[in-house]
Amino acid sequence: MTDRYARQILLDQIGSAGQQKLENSSIIVVGAGGLGSPALTYLASAGVGRIGLMDADIVQESNLNRQFLHAEPDLGRPKAVSAREKLAALNSTITIEAHDVRLTEENAETLLSGYALILGAVDSFETRAVINKASVSLGIPYIDGGINGFSGSVFYSHPPNTPCLNCVFPAKSAGQKTVGVLGTTAGIIGAAMANAALLRLLGMENPIEGKLFLYDGLRMRTDRIEIQRDESCTVCGTGRGSG
């Protein structure tokens, strides 16, 4: 064990054994943008041994107020490539797998399988629904993050122990519109997603199991709302396959 992780090894809840757990863990983050930047950075910094990242977009100027894995020289470059370079420079001791591909219903299970945990850091409800459906089918826990303006949410899903994302936000056919977002909101929610992921990988108590974590940046308030599973859910319940 190197000095890199010395400060977190000092934590009674982690120690050398916990650090070894992280080194042996794997996670894939779908989205290397506003939420993915902080989530990927903290996961790599913590020493998660194998990290997958997936993003088919290119870096645009409008990304730079919040997507700090990318900089002006990266404009026009694939986000997956740009993000992998920054993370490899941050921590060369871990494995980083970059997927410059768009997630679809057809490829989701193939791309997401083989990881212990999935993080959804995307701004499309359609893509979030695809991740949710694949995670339920594969039996892999899924942490979803969403942001809008000064507010954001984090949700942990692992049916049948918890509701799935569709129980909370039923899939809608309406298109996704671009919304405003403050960079700090993305940073806080992305960091919260990484924190929830690390607790899960370390085998610690999950404070958002069965709950929706909410953040209000205008009032600097957080809340956790109890969520009940929809037994007739078309993704994880008796209605599965009928949606």
N, C-alpha and C positions, 0 to 999 in steps of 0.2 A: 504494500500500500504506500502510495507516495504522499508527499506533503500537500498535494493538490486538494485532497479531501479531508485534511486534518481537522478543520474546524467543524465539519458536519459529523465526523467520527466521534468528536467530543460529546455529541448529544447522546444521552442515555438511550434514547429511543432508536438510535442508529448503530453506533459503534462499528467495529470492524466487521461483525457478522452482517449487519445491515448493508454496509457498503458492498460486501460481496454479493448480497442479493441484487443490488442495483446493477453491479457489473454483469451478473448472469441474466438480467432481464432484457426484454425487448418491447418496443412500442413503435407504432406508426402514427404519424401526424399527417392528416389530410389537410393541406393548406399551409403554405409558407408565407403568409401575408401578415395582416395586422395581429391576429391571434396566434398564428404559428410562430412569428418571430420571438415573442417572449417565451412561449411554451417550449419551443425547440432549444432556445438558448439555455434555459434553466435545466432542462432534462440532460442536455449535453454537459453542462457544467457540473451537474450532480453525479455524472459518471454512469448513466444508464448505458449498458454495454453495446446494445444494438438498437439503432434508431433509424426507422424508415421515414422519409418525408415525400409527400406527393403533391405536385402542383403543375398544371399544364400551362399556366399563364406566363406572360413576360412582364418584366419590371417596367412600370409606367411612372411618370412624374407624380401623378396623383396618389401613388402609394407611399411616397416618402415621408408623409407626416406621421406615419405610425409603423411602417414596416422596416424596422431598423436593421434587419439582416441584409438589406439592400441599400445601396448608395448611388449617387449620381453616375459614377462610372459603369453601373450595372444596367442603366436604362436600355431597354430593348433586349436584354439577355433573359433566358429562361429563369424563372424564380427557383426552380429545383436546383439548377446548377449554381446559381448565386448563393443560395442558402447553404448548400453542401460545402462550398468553399469556405464560407465564414465559420461554419461549425467545425470543420476539420482543422482550421487554424486555431480555434478556441480549445479544442481537445482532440489531439491526435491519437489518443489511446483507445478510443471507442470506434465502433463500426457505424458508418453513416451510409445508408442506401437511398439514393435519390431516384425518384420515379417522375420523369417528365411526361406525364400522361394524365388524361382526364378520366376521373372515376365515373363509371357507368354501371347500370344494373348488370350488364353482360360481363364486365371484368372485375367487379367489386370483390367477390368472394375469392377469386384467384389472387388479387393484389393484397388483400387484407389478411389472408390466412397466414399462419405461421408466426404471428405476433401475439404477445401476451395481453396487449391492451391497445385500444384504438382511441385516438383523439380526433375529434372533428372540429377543425378551425376554419370553417368556410362560411361564406355569406349568402349561400343559396339554399333555400328550403328544400329544393328538389334534391340537391346533393346530400344534404343532411338526412333526408328520407332514405336515400340509397345506402348511406353508411349504416343507418339504424337497422334497415332490413337485413343487410349482410351480416352485421354484428350479431343479431338475434339468430340468424341461420347458422352462423359459425360457433355461437356460444361464447363469443369473446366480449368482455366488458367494454363499454363505450362511454367516453366522456365527451359531452357536447358543449360547445360554447357559442354564445350569440351576443352581438352588441348592436346598439342602436343609439346614436347620439351620445348622451352622457350615461347611458344605462347598459347593463349587461346581465347575462345569466350563465350559470354552469349547471349541468345536469349529468348525473351518473346513471347508466343503464346496464342492467345485467339480469334480464328475466330468467327464471320466474321469481327471483328474489326481489326484484324491483320492477316498476313500470318501465316500459320502453319509451323512446322519444315520441312515438306515435300516440301513446296514451295521453301525453301532455299536450303535444302540438300535432293534431291529426293532419295528415298530408293534404295539401291543397293544390289544385290545378292552376291557380293564378300565378302569373309570372312574378319573378322577384324584381323589385325596383331598387335602384341605388339609393342608399340612405346616408345621411351625414353621420360622421363619427369623430369624436375627439381622440387624439392619439393615446392619451393617458388611459382612456376607457379600455382600449384594446390591450394596453400593457397590463392593467390590473386584472382583467378577465383572463388573459393568456397566462399570467402568472398563477392565478387561482386554479386554472386547469392543470398546470404543471404540478402544483402543490397536491391536488387531489390524486394525480397520477402517481406521484412519488409515495404518498401514503398507501395507495393500493399495492404498488410494487414491493413496498417494505412489509406488507402484511399487517399494517396497523389499522386501527379503527377508522371506518369510513364515515366522516361526519355529514356527508351529503347522500348517503344511501337512502333512497325513498324520499328524497327532498329536492326541491328546486332552489338553488342558491341565487339570490338576486342582489344586484349592486346598483345603487342610485348615486351617481357622481355629483349631481347638483346638490344633494342634501348630505352627501357623505354618509350614507346609511347602507347597511346590508341586512338581509333577511333570509330565512330558510323556511320554505313552505312545504308542508307535508303533502305528498302526492300519492294517490291511490291508483293501483293498477286497474286498467279497464279490462275486465275478464273477457269481454267480447271484442277486444282489439283485433284489427285485421292483420297486425304484424306479429304480436306475441300472444294473443288470446285465442278464444274459440272461433273467432271470425277469420283466423289466419288463412290466407289464400283466397279470400272472397273480396279483398279490396282492390 
